[in-house]
Amino acid sequence: MSINKEKIIVVCSSSGSAEILSAYIKENKNKYDFFYLTVNPAKKIFLRNGFKSHQISNKKNFLKLLKNNNIKMVLFGTGWVFLSSIELELIKITRKQGIKSVSFIDHWVNYRERFGYPLKNWKNNLPDEIWAGDKYAFLIAKKLFNKILPIKLVKNPYFKEIKNKYYKTKKIKVTMSS
């Protein structure tokens, strides 16, 4: 952990979000110090990707870190069973603390439902900003949330990671068969 780097907490419970957010961390590890509050299945993916240190074990430790460590933002996954996940509660807490909350959309369907729609007060579950990982997700999110909160296109780092692995594998197979 570096004293000069800004700090980001990542909160994640779903596997799709875990793949995207762990790829985002790998891509930005020299820019920020990351802390993680993950529950399964996301926790297994974070551990598989080598994120063993900086784990936050529970909500109490999350609150301590949030209050005492000059956190730049909290980056949330958006699992499909959002209402039963940890993200819902912690988005509200993060916003009350005045710390920027961002949710990275990891799919192309059920965006509002991930935040509790059609319940009456579902908009209270929204973060300060939503990130979409590709132009299609961005357009859908813009259509659904544009008048409510900012939507930002942030290239999906997991897509890039998969593409790189594919080309690396393809190159190896071509080389081996030659």
N, C-alpha and C positions, 0 to 999 in steps of 0.2 A: 504494500500500500504506500502510495506516494502522498506527501503532504500537499504538493502543488496541484495534483489532479483533482478535478471535480468528481464528486461521488454520486453514483446512481444505484438505487435499489431496484432489483428485478423481482417481481412477484409473479409466480406462474404455477398453474396446476395441470394444464392439459398438455398432451404430447405434441400437438401441432404447434402451439405457442412455444413450447420448450425448444423445438428444433429451430424456429426462427430466432428466438431471443438468445439462445446459446451461440448461434452463428453471428448475431449482431455483437455479442460480447467479444467473440474472437476477433472480429473485424475492428473493434474499437478499444481493445484492451490497453493500447498504449496511450489513448486519449483520456480515459476515465478509469476510476477505481469502481469496481462493481461489487455489490453485495447481493446475495440471493436468498429469497424465501420461497422455497419450492416444496410442493407436496406431490406425491405420486399421482400420475405417471411422470410428471415433469421432473421430479427429483432424480429418477433413474437416468433420464436423458442428460441432465446436468452432470451427474456423476460420471456417466459414460464419456462425456466430452471433457472430463478432467477438472471440473469445477468443484473441488473439494474444500478449498479454503474460502473464507468469507461467507460461509453459509450462516444464515440466520435461522435459529432452531424453532422459534415460535413468535406469536403475536407480541408478547411482552418485550422480547428482544428487538423486534421490528420497531416498536414504539420508542424504545430507548435510543436506537440508532437514528430514527427520524428526528427526535428532539435535540440530540446532542452532537450531531456530526455534520452540520452544514451540507445537507443533501441537495443536489441540484434538481433531481426529479426522481419519481418512481415510475418505472416502466412495467406495465401490466400485460399479461397475456389475456386472451379472451376465450376461455373454454366454452364449449357448447352448453354445458350444464352450469352456466354462469351463476345462477341464483344460489346454488349450493356450494360454490367455490369460495375460496378465501379472497379472491380479487374484489368481489363486491363490497365487502366490509372495509377492506383496506383502501379502496379508492375514496370512500367517504371520509375516512380518517385522514388520509393524505391531503385532501382538499381542505378539510377543517384546519389543518396545520399550516395552510398557505403554501404548500410545496406543490410544484407542478406534477400533475398526473397525466400519463400518456398510456393509451391502450393500442397495441399493435394488432390489427385485425389479421387473423391467420387463415381466412377462408373467403368464399365468395357468396355466402348465403347467411340468412338469419342474423344480420347485424344488430338490429334493434333488439331482437329476442335475447341476444347475449347480455344485454343490459337490463332485462326484466320486462320488456314490452310483451304483452299489452297491459300489464299492471298500471294502475292509475298514475303512480309517481315514478315510473321507470326512468324518467329523465334525471332524477336525483342520483342515479347510479352511474351517470356518465362521467368520464374523466374530463380534464381540461382540454385535451387534444386527442385526436385519433390519427394513427399512422396506418397507411395502406401500402402494401408491398409491391403492387403492380398497377398498371393503368386501369385495368378492369375493376379491381377492388377499389381503387381511388374514385372512379366514376360512380360506382354503386354507393360508396360512403358519402360522396358529395351530394348525391340525390337524396339520401336519407337524413343526413346530419348537417348539411351546409348552413342552414339558418340557426342551428343550435350551438355548434362549436367548430373550431378549426379542424380541417382535414389536411394532412400532409402526405405527400407521396415520398416514401422512403423505400428505396429499392430493397426488395426482399433478399437479405444476405444468405438465407438458406438455399434459395434458387441458385445463387452464384456458387455456393459450396457444392451443390449437387452437380452442377454443370462442370465445375473443375474436376470433380472426382470422375465423372463420366469420361471427359477428355483424357485424363491421366490414365484411366483403365484402357481406353481405346488405343492410346499410344503404346502402352505396354503390350497389348495383344498384337498389334501390328508389328512391333519390333520383335516379339517372340516368334512370330510366324515367318519372319523374313529369313 
